[in-house]
Structure formats: structure tokens, C-alpha cells
Amino acid sequence: MSLREQVEQLYAKGGGFDSSDREVFEAFKQALNRGEARAAERGEDGRWRVNSWVKSGILAGFRMGALADMSAHASLRFFDKDTYPVRPTTIMDNVRIVPGGSSVRDGAYLAAGVVCMPPMYVNAGAYVDEGTMIDSHALVGSCAQVGKRVHLSAAAQIGGVLEPVGAVPVVIEDDVLVGGNCGVYEGTIVRAGAVLAPGTILTGATPVYDLVRGEVYRRTEEGPLEIPAGAVVVPGSRAVTTERGREWNLSLYASVIVKYRDEKTDRAVQLEDYLR
């Protein structure tokens, strides 16, 4: 059987796992570590499609795991499922992990040239491509897909979406700049070259107002919220139009596209390359 078929059987089993099941899961986890198994992939038509069997395999790992002592020192205690220890990483991986308390969970893919600034965290099932920088206090959630040459600035939160297994996870495409304290959640797709200004929050329930093209982007039944390629998104607000909202002069958070990437924007983000 293929690895996919074995993983699907493992997930369907639901419990009562034995040593042979552990072997299947370890083989699957190694495929995740090598980037051969991905929670989602982009098709030739540009659409992202979820690989439900991969997400099922990650969930199966949690089910079969037993709580284990993973403490590095008597004064620094950690207890987690024994199926998901810290990812084994060597100098041959060509990943720069700066000292200072970062953690990458087993079952995550880090491509060559990735830079990890402390403290940061990458969860199981995540895929981080070549030349990306994960800055201090940044999170890459389970199953999140992060492209090449992305900068996740300090305290950026990239959600994952592990469940339901059929849902596309958060996707950050190539050459995206995610500013400090940004949050991208609920399967949002940020297309190549976009820039998220510090403090921008993107969720399935957050409309995005495009001042350049005169459009409003939302999550729909057909697909997740998508930020167009090259868009420059800033945090903004919109007025509450109900009678009480007008009376109290209230406004709600809104993300706003104020421009599309140009030479000035490129010069501003070019400085990021010197940090890699």
C-alpha cells in the first residue's frame, strides 16, 4: 500500500494502536519533515487544495501519543505527546536557528535557508519554504503553508487549521511581508508579494476593503478569504451604521488595501534581505 493508504487506514482505526501503527506514523512524520507530504498544495490553476489524508495522519499521531517527560533540564520541565517531540535538526539542514528558546515540533518542514529568530515556534504539519525568516515571538501554526522568501515579523501569528480535515489551512505565498503583531487565521490565503502592515488581522469573518479596485473581499461558501497578489494591506475601521452605532459614534475593525506593490514598496522591504 502507498503511504497515503496506510495513513488513511491508521486514521480510520481510531484507537487500539500497536507497534506496526507506530511504524506507519513514524514513516509519515519523516515524509512531513522532508516536505514530501503537505497539508495543502497549489495546483497548476493557482488554487490551493487540501490533502485531507495528511491532516488525518497528524491527528492520528495525537491520538496514539502518550504523555511523556520531555524536560531538557530539571528546572525546565516539558510534558507532551511522545509522538511529537522537538524536530531533529542538524547543520546539514542548512537552517539557521539562533540561540534563545525557539522550538520546532517534529513533523514540520523547514527548507534550506530558513532563519529562526528566538523565541519562535513552528507546529507539526507546517511547511516553511526556502529563505523565509521567522522572527521573534512569531508562530507558524499546525498545517500552515508558508512560501519562499517570506518575512514573518516579530509577534506575527500564522494560524494553522488542523480541523476539520477538509479545510484548507492558512497559506502565505512567496515574497510576502507579514508585519509585526499581524494575525492571519481561519484558512486565509495571502497571495504572492502582498504586504501586511503591522497590526493587520485577517480572519474568515473580516471583510477586506480594496480602495484601489473598489472591491470587498470576504470568505464565501466556495472558498476562504484571499488577499490579492501584491496588495498592501493596513489596519483600518468602518463606521457602525445602526442607529445606536451612529449615536455612540462606533466603528469596527476592518482591513484596507491602500495600494499595490510598487518600486517604493520594494525598496522598503529590500532591507529584509540583509537580515538573512
C-alpha positions in Angstrom: 0.0 0.0 0.0 1.0 3.6 -0.5 1.8 5.8 2.5 -1.4 7.6 1.9 -3.4 4.4 2.1 -1.6 3.3 5.2 -2.3 6.7 6.9 -5.9 6.6 5.9 -6.3 3.2 7.5 -4.5 4.4 10.6 -6.9 7.3 11.0 -9.9 5.1 10.4 -8.7 2.7 13.1 -9.3 5.4 15.7 -7.6 3.6 18.6 -6.0 0.4 19.9 -2.8 1.3 18.1 0.1 -1.2 18.1 3.8 -1.1 17.2 3.1 -1.5 13.4 0.9 1.5 13.6 3.7 3.5 15.2 6.0 2.5 12.4 3.5 3.8 9.8 3.2 7.1 11.7 7.0 7.5 12.0 7.3 7.0 8.2 4.6 9.5 7.7 6.2 12.0 10.0 9.5 11.7 8.2 7.7 12.5 5.0 6.4 15.6 6.7 9.9 16.5 7.8 11.2 16.1 4.3 8.4 18.2 2.8 7.1 15.2 0.7 3.7 15.2 2.5 2.0 18.5 2.7 -1.4 19.5 4.2 -2.2 21.6 1.1 -0.7 22.2 -2.3 -1.2 24.7 -5.1 -2.4 23.3 -8.4 -1.5 24.5 -11.8 -4.6 26.6 -11.9 -3.4 28.6 -8.9 -5.9 27.1 -6.5 -4.9 25.7 -3.2 -6.3 22.2 -2.4 -6.2 20.4 0.9 -4.6 17.0 1.3 -7.1 15.6 3.9 -5.1 12.4 4.4 -2.1 14.4 5.6 -4.2 16.2 8.2 -5.8 12.9 9.2 -2.3 11.5 9.8 -1.3 14.4 12.0 -4.5 13.9 14.1 -3.8 10.1 14.3 -0.4 11.0 15.8 -2.1 12.9 18.6 -4.5 10.0 19.3 -1.8 7.4 19.6 0.7 9.6 21.5 1.2 9.1 25.3 2.2 11.9 27.6 6.0 11.8 28.1 8.5 13.8 30.1 10.5 15.9 27.5 12.3 18.1 30.0 15.7 19.4 28.9 16.7 20.1 32.5 15.3 19.6 35.9 14.4 23.3 36.2 12.9 23.5 32.7 10.1 20.9 32.5 8.1 19.9 29.4 5.4 17.2 29.1 3.9 16.4 25.7 2.7 13.5 23.4 5.7 11.2 22.7 4.7 11.2 19.0 5.6 14.9 18.7 9.0 15.6 20.3 11.2 18.5 19.1 12.1 18.1 15.5 15.5 16.6 15.0 17.6 19.2 13.1 21.3 19.1 12.1 23.7 21.5 10.5 23.2 19.6 7.2 19.6 21.0 7.0 21.1 24.5 6.4 18.5 26.0 8.7 19.7 28.9 10.9 18.3 28.6 14.4 19.6 31.5 16.5 20.1 30.5 20.2 17.4 31.7 22.6 14.4 29.4 23.2 12.9 28.6 19.8 11.1 25.3 19.2 10.1 23.4 16.0 7.9 20.4 16.5 8.6 17.1 14.8 6.6 16.7 11.6 7.3 20.3 10.4 9.2 21.1 7.2 11.9 23.8 7.2 13.6 24.3 3.9 17.2 25.3 3.4 17.9 28.9 4.2 15.1 29.4 6.7 16.0 31.7 9.6 14.5 31.2 13.1 14.9 34.1 15.5 14.3 33.4 19.2 11.8 32.8 20.6 9.6 31.4 17.8 7.5 28.3 17.3 6.6 26.1 14.4 3.9 23.4 14.9 3.6 20.0 13.4 2.4 19.8 9.8 3.6 23.3 9.0 5.6 23.8 5.7 8.1 26.7 5.6 9.9 27.2 2.3 13.4 28.4 1.3 14.8 31.7 2.6 11.9 32.6 4.9 12.6 34.4 8.2 10.5 33.6 11.3 11.1 36.5 13.7 11.0 36.6 17.4 7.7 35.6 19.1 6.2 34.5 15.8 4.1 31.4 15.4 3.6 29.1 12.5 0.5 27.0 13.3 -0.1 23.4 12.5 -0.5 22.7 8.7 0.2 26.4 7.8 1.9 26.7 4.4 4.5 29.4 4.1 6.3 30.2 0.8 9.7 31.3 -0.2 11.4 34.5 1.0 8.6 35.4 3.4 9.3 37.5 6.4 7.1 36.8 9.4 7.9 39.8 11.6 8.0 39.9 15.4 4.9 38.5 17.1 3.2 37.6 13.8 0.7 34.8 14.3 0.0 32.5 11.4 -2.9 30.2 12.3 -3.0 26.6 11.1 -6.4 25.0 10.7 -5.8 21.3 11.5 -9.5 20.6 11.8 -11.8 19.9 10.0 -9.5 17.8 7.8 -11.2 19.0 4.7 -10.5 22.7 5.3 -7.6 24.5 3.6 -5.1 25.8 6.1 -3.7 29.3 6.2 -1.4 29.9 3.2 1.2 32.6 2.9 2.6 32.6 -0.7 6.1 33.6 -1.9 7.7 37.0 -1.1 5.0 38.1 1.4 5.9 40.5 4.2 3.9 40.0 7.3 4.4 42.9 9.7 4.8 42.8 13.4 1.8 41.8 15.5 -0.2 40.7 12.5 -2.6 37.7 12.7 -3.7 35.5 9.8 -6.3 32.9 10.7 -9.1 30.6 9.6 -7.7 29.4 6.2 -6.9 32.9 4.8 -4.8 32.8 1.7 -2.3 35.7 1.2 -1.1 35.7 -2.4 2.4 36.3 -3.6 4.2 39.6 -2.9 1.5 41.0 -0.6 2.5 43.3 2.3 0.6 43.2 5.6 1.3 46.3 7.6 1.9 45.9 11.4 -1.2 45.1 13.3 -3.3 43.8 10.4 -5.7 41.0 11.3 -7.2 38.7 8.7 -9.9 36.1 9.6 -12.7 34.4 7.9 -15.2 36.9 9.3 -13.1 40.0 8.5 -14.0 41.9 5.2 -11.1 43.5 3.4 -11.8 46.7 1.5 -9.8 47.3 -1.7 -9.6 51.1 -2.2 -7.7 50.6 -5.5 -10.1 48.2 -7.2 -13.2 49.2 -5.4 -14.0 45.6 -4.2 -14.7 44.0 -0.9 -13.1 40.5 -0.2 -14.7 38.0 2.1 -14.7 34.3 2.9 -17.5 32.6 0.9 -19.0 29.1 0.8 -16.9 28.5 -2.2 -13.6 29.4 -0.6 -11.6 31.2 2.0 -10.7 34.9 2.2 -8.0 35.7 -0.3 -5.7 38.7 -0.3 -4.7 39.6 -4.0 -1.1 39.3 -5.1 1.0 42.5 -4.4 -1.7 44.1 -2.2 -0.6 46.4 0.6 -3.0 45.9 3.5 -3.2 48.2 6.5 -5.5 48.1 9.6 -8.4 50.4 9.4 -12.0 50.8 10.6 -15.6 51.2 9.3 -18.5 53.0 10.8 -21.3 51.1 12.6 -24.4 52.3 10.6 -27.1 51.1 13.1 -28.9 53.8 15.0 -27.1 53.1 18.2 -23.8 52.8 16.4 -24.2 56.3 15.0 -25.4 57.6 18.3 -22.3 56.3 20.1 -20.0 57.1 17.2 -18.8 53.5 17.0 -16.6 51.8 14.4 -15.4 48.3 13.8 -12.1 46.9 12.7 -11.5 46.5 9.0 -8.5 45.6 6.8 -7.9 48.0 4.0 -5.9 47.6 0.7 -4.5 51.1 0.2 -2.2 50.3 -2.8 -0.5 47.6 -4.7 3.2 46.9 -4.5 5.4 49.3 -6.5 9.1 50.2 -6.6 8.8 52.3 -3.4 7.4 49.3 -1.6 10.1 47.0 -2.9 12.8 49.4 -1.7 11.2 49.5 1.7 11.1 45.7 2.1 14.5 45.1 0.4 16.2 45.8 3.7 14.9 42.5 5.0 17.3 40.6 2.8 20.3 42.0 4.7 19.0 40.2 7.9 19.1 36.7 6.4 
